[in-house]
Amino acid sequence: MLDGRICCFRHMGKESGMKHRINIRGVMVPNDYKWYYDYFGEDCTCPKDVQQVMDAFMEGDEIEVYINSPGGVIDVGSEIYTLLRSRKDSVKIYITGEAWLPWLHTVRCLPRR
């Protein structure tokens, strides 16, 4: 269940498809550790969260990712980066607060469109 840390807003875009927004907040943690952060009410994001949101997208949709994360496990950032790169759609990254490793790697490696 999405709880506001990652969410998707759909609205009509251009003829090519819909426009989606993913909000990523909190520490980047492996899927297996998410329950711990949720139990204590701490913000965190894991690859499974992002995958669940992206599963609702259709080809040709535009994706905007808003990041405010103090960092976390570099392997998790790499996995989320791979998820975003696997899309042939337009992916735009915006940093709305802090973005430490692993997000610096993600933002630097995504192609500019």
Backbone bond lengths (Angstrom), bond angles and torsions (degrees), N, CA, C in turn:
res aa  C-N    CA-C-N  psi(-1)  N-CA   C-N-CA  omega(-1)  CA-C   N-CA-C  phi
1 M - - - 1.452 - - 1.517 109.50 -
2 L 1.309 116.62 133.28 1.451 121.40 179.32 1.520 108.71 -82.91
3 D 1.310 116.21 133.45 1.449 120.11 -173.02 1.518 113.91 -121.06
4 G 1.305 118.04 26.51 1.451 120.88 178.06 1.515 113.37 97.48
5 R 1.320 118.18 -19.17 1.451 119.46 177.95 1.525 110.27 -72.58
6 I 1.310 114.86 -36.85 1.454 120.74 173.32 1.518 105.29 -130.64
7 C 1.298 116.89 126.68 1.454 118.11 179.73 1.515 109.70 -144.59
8 C 1.278 115.45 161.96 1.456 122.06 -177.70 1.516 108.53 -125.98
9 F 1.307 116.47 124.33 1.454 121.19 176.27 1.515 107.69 -111.48
10 R 1.306 117.12 126.69 1.460 120.86 -179.44 1.513 109.44 -107.68
11 H 1.298 115.99 133.30 1.453 120.35 170.44 1.517 107.72 -149.07
12 M 1.297 115.72 162.23 1.458 120.12 -175.34 1.515 110.03 -66.30
13 G 1.291 115.88 130.25 1.450 121.91 177.55 1.521 109.42 -108.46
14 K 1.305 114.81 -152.81 1.452 120.39 177.27 1.530 108.85 -73.04
15 E 1.299 116.25 -179.31 1.461 120.28 -177.99 1.530 112.34 -59.79
16 S 1.347 117.29 -23.11 1.463 119.86 -175.67 1.520 113.49 -71.71
17 G 1.315 118.78 -16.96 1.452 118.80 179.29 1.515 112.49 154.19
18 M 1.319 114.32 -164.43 1.454 121.60 -177.59 1.524 110.44 -92.00
19 K 1.320 115.04 163.54 1.458 121.69 176.02 1.528 107.51 -112.30
20 H 1.332 116.58 128.81 1.456 122.40 -177.53 1.523 109.93 -121.08
21 R 1.311 115.49 150.68 1.464 120.95 177.51 1.528 108.41 -126.02
22 I 1.337 115.50 130.11 1.458 121.47 175.24 1.526 107.25 -114.42
23 N 1.326 117.13 122.17 1.463 121.96 175.13 1.520 108.28 -99.52
24 I 1.328 116.06 121.84 1.462 121.19 178.99 1.520 107.87 -114.00
25 R 1.327 115.67 120.65 1.459 121.58 -176.26 1.532 109.98 -132.68
26 G 1.310 115.42 150.51 1.458 120.63 174.07 1.512 113.57 86.38
27 V 1.308 114.61 -175.89 1.463 123.14 -176.86 1.521 110.32 -69.84
28 M 1.323 116.48 144.05 1.456 122.38 175.76 1.521 108.22 -85.01
29 V 1.331 116.18 118.65 1.469 120.70 -176.85 1.527 110.35 -129.40
30 P 1.337 116.73 155.22 1.474 119.47 173.91 1.529 110.43 -63.96
31 N 1.316 116.58 157.64 1.468 121.83 179.87 1.526 111.65 -53.52
32 D 1.329 116.98 -40.16 1.467 121.76 -176.41 1.529 113.95 -68.41
33 Y 1.324 117.69 -19.13 1.468 121.07 -177.50 1.517 113.02 -96.68
34 K 1.311 118.56 -10.31 1.468 121.78 -173.83 1.530 112.39 -58.64
35 W 1.318 117.92 -38.20 1.460 121.05 -178.02 1.527 111.32 -56.96
36 Y 1.319 116.87 -36.61 1.463 121.36 -179.00 1.534 110.95 -63.30
37 Y 1.304 116.66 -47.45 1.468 121.31 179.59 1.529 110.71 -66.29
38 D 1.319 115.90 -40.74 1.466 119.73 178.16 1.526 111.31 -63.29
39 Y 1.313 117.53 -39.44 1.457 122.50 -179.14 1.534 110.98 -59.51
40 F 1.335 115.85 -40.67 1.462 120.32 -179.34 1.529 113.02 -92.51
41 G 1.319 116.88 4.70 1.461 120.68 176.81 1.521 114.41 72.10
42 E 1.316 117.09 24.91 1.466 121.99 179.84 1.525 110.22 -92.07
43 D 1.322 115.88 142.43 1.462 120.31 176.21 1.518 109.80 -68.25
44 C 1.331 115.82 136.02 1.460 121.57 174.11 1.521 107.79 -160.47
45 T 1.313 115.06 162.32 1.458 121.62 177.30 1.514 108.07 -137.54
46 C 1.323 116.11 138.03 1.462 120.86 176.17 1.532 108.56 -126.37
47 P 1.317 118.25 162.20 1.461 121.33 -179.10 1.533 113.60 -56.16
48 K 1.321 116.88 -35.34 1.466 120.28 -179.51 1.535 111.00 -62.07
49 D 1.347 117.38 -35.97 1.463 121.24 177.20 1.528 110.81 -60.70
50 V 1.321 115.44 -47.72 1.464 120.37 -178.58 1.524 110.18 -65.90
51 Q 1.328 117.41 -41.92 1.465 121.22 179.99 1.524 111.13 -61.10
52 Q 1.341 117.69 -41.16 1.465 120.64 179.23 1.521 111.78 -61.09
53 V 1.314 116.93 -40.00 1.462 120.37 178.72 1.526 110.43 -69.51
54 M 1.328 116.67 -43.76 1.459 120.48 -177.11 1.521 112.96 -69.01
55 D 1.323 117.75 -23.43 1.460 120.71 177.88 1.528 111.66 -63.08
56 A 1.322 117.77 -23.18 1.460 121.59 -179.56 1.532 112.13 -82.54
57 F 1.310 117.82 -10.92 1.458 121.01 -177.39 1.521 111.18 -78.54
58 M 1.310 115.10 154.42 1.463 121.24 175.48 1.520 108.05 -115.20
59 E 1.318 116.49 158.31 1.454 120.82 179.68 1.521 109.80 -61.02
60 G 1.320 115.60 137.24 1.457 121.01 -179.39 1.523 113.86 95.30
61 D 1.321 116.80 -5.33 1.465 120.42 178.80 1.526 110.40 -77.86
62 E 1.328 115.55 151.69 1.461 121.70 176.37 1.527 108.64 -96.12
63 I 1.334 116.65 136.99 1.459 121.56 -176.14 1.524 108.98 -120.63
64 E 1.333 116.45 128.13 1.460 122.26 173.44 1.522 107.69 -115.41
65 V 1.331 117.17 127.42 1.454 122.68 -179.10 1.528 107.98 -113.09
66 Y 1.328 116.34 120.10 1.463 122.49 178.01 1.529 107.84 -105.55
67 I 1.346 116.17 122.38 1.456 121.50 -173.50 1.522 110.90 -115.65
68 N 1.320 115.73 130.72 1.458 123.16 169.11 1.525 105.86 -141.12
69 S 1.322 115.84 88.53 1.462 121.05 -173.13 1.519 110.43 -138.11
70 P 1.341 116.85 133.77 1.455 119.41 176.80 1.535 113.11 -77.51
71 G 1.321 117.87 -0.27 1.459 121.01 178.69 1.512 111.44 119.11
72 G 1.317 115.34 -152.89 1.456 119.85 -178.93 1.512 110.69 147.81
73 V 1.292 115.67 -147.58 1.465 122.32 -176.49 1.532 109.18 -79.40
74 I 1.328 117.01 123.44 1.467 121.82 -176.37 1.528 111.55 -60.21
75 D 1.333 118.19 -35.25 1.464 120.87 179.51 1.529 111.32 -63.95
76 V 1.319 116.95 -33.38 1.460 121.16 178.35 1.528 109.66 -67.96
77 G 1.329 116.66 -44.03 1.463 120.05 176.73 1.516 111.87 -60.76
78 S 1.313 116.17 -39.25 1.461 120.99 177.90 1.526 111.19 -64.86
79 E 1.329 116.88 -39.86 1.466 120.26 179.25 1.536 111.19 -66.32
80 I 1.326 116.85 -41.86 1.470 120.31 178.06 1.524 109.82 -67.04
81 Y 1.315 117.12 -39.30 1.464 121.61 174.89 1.531 110.67 -56.36
82 T 1.336 116.06 -45.33 1.465 120.88 179.61 1.528 110.79 -63.27
83 L 1.326 117.08 -39.45 1.472 120.37 176.65 1.527 110.78 -60.21
84 L 1.326 116.71 -45.47 1.460 120.60 -179.18 1.522 111.37 -67.28
85 R 1.324 117.56 -39.14 1.466 121.62 179.76 1.529 112.00 -69.43
86 S 1.324 116.87 -24.73 1.464 119.24 -178.48 1.531 111.79 -70.43
87 R 1.309 116.87 -15.75 1.464 121.13 179.26 1.521 109.63 -82.74
88 K 1.313 116.58 137.13 1.452 120.87 176.70 1.527 110.52 -87.94
89 D 1.325 114.88 -4.34 1.453 120.51 -178.99 1.525 110.37 -77.81
90 S 1.304 115.79 170.24 1.453 121.83 175.99 1.527 109.25 -72.71
91 V 1.341 116.45 124.60 1.464 121.71 177.59 1.526 107.60 -119.97
92 K 1.327 116.41 120.89 1.464 121.76 177.85 1.520 107.82 -114.34
93 I 1.344 116.10 136.14 1.456 122.32 -178.85 1.521 108.87 -111.21
94 Y 1.337 116.68 131.57 1.458 122.69 176.15 1.525 108.09 -126.07
95 I 1.327 116.26 133.24 1.460 120.78 176.71 1.523 106.62 -100.60
96 T 1.340 116.87 117.99 1.459 121.17 -174.07 1.526 112.65 -102.66
97 G 1.283 118.41 -5.45 1.465 122.24 -179.57 1.507 107.97 -154.57
98 E 1.296 115.84 -112.10 1.451 119.51 176.73 1.518 109.53 -105.29
99 A 1.315 115.28 148.38 1.464 120.64 177.45 1.522 107.60 -146.30
100 W 1.297 115.84 98.75 1.453 121.43 179.63 1.512 108.77 -101.59
101 L 1.308 115.77 -176.10 1.458 118.11 175.21 1.507 107.56 -51.84
102 P 1.273 119.55 137.29 1.449 131.54 9.85 1.528 114.96 -91.76
103 W 1.346 118.05 3.03 1.468 119.43 -174.34 1.507 113.72 -72.81
104 L 1.327 118.73 -28.93 1.457 119.30 177.58 1.520 110.16 -60.48
105 H 1.310 116.67 -39.36 1.467 121.47 176.89 1.531 110.09 -64.12
106 T 1.311 117.19 -43.83 1.462 121.57 -177.69 1.514 111.43 -63.07
107 V 1.322 116.94 -49.03 1.460 121.19 -177.64 1.516 110.59 -65.89
108 R 1.316 117.43 -40.01 1.456 121.29 -178.24 1.523 111.97 -66.41
109 C 1.325 117.54 -33.18 1.467 121.16 -173.35 1.523 114.51 -89.39
110 L 1.322 118.65 -18.76 1.466 119.01 -179.97 1.520 109.25 -71.10
111 P 1.329 117.84 137.70 1.466 119.92 -179.48 1.532 110.91 -68.63
112 R 1.293 115.46 147.35 1.456 120.02 176.82 1.521 108.96 -81.81
113 R 1.345 115.98 132.86 1.470 119.90 -178.13 1.493 109.61 -122.59
